[in-house]
Amino acid sequence: MDIRRLAEEERLSGAVVSGGFIFLAGQVADNATLDAEGQTADILAQIDALLAEAGTDKRALLQVQVILADITDAPAMNRAWDAWLDRSAKPARMTIQAPLVNPAWKVEITGVARAP
């Protein structure tokens, strides 16, 4: 089976392409000083870049998980999400509250997309 790893870091790959799918690692904001809306926009831009590197775009997303450090940030996260979302290709999505590794992070997003 062919496996392609994208945006490799010390402990993980930003995405793994295999078996016709793209598996996104949990993406967090590069700029942790932003509010939840800004962090979400930052993360979604990272997801766009990873999907482009894999040869596709956000319309290929099948499923997304959004983790919020504080669920009261959901409206702010949704503003960035709604501005980014392609309404003709909405993925299945869940949103939960959970502590994140870095207390400055407000949002983490992961998901699965169909590979081209």
Secondary structure, DSSP 8 states (H G I E B T S, - for coil): --EEEEEE-SS-EEEEEETTEEEEEEEE-S-TTS-HHHHHHHHHHHHHHHHHHTT--GGGEEEEEEEESSGGGHHHHHHHHHHH--TTS--EEEEEE---SSTT--EEEEEEEE--
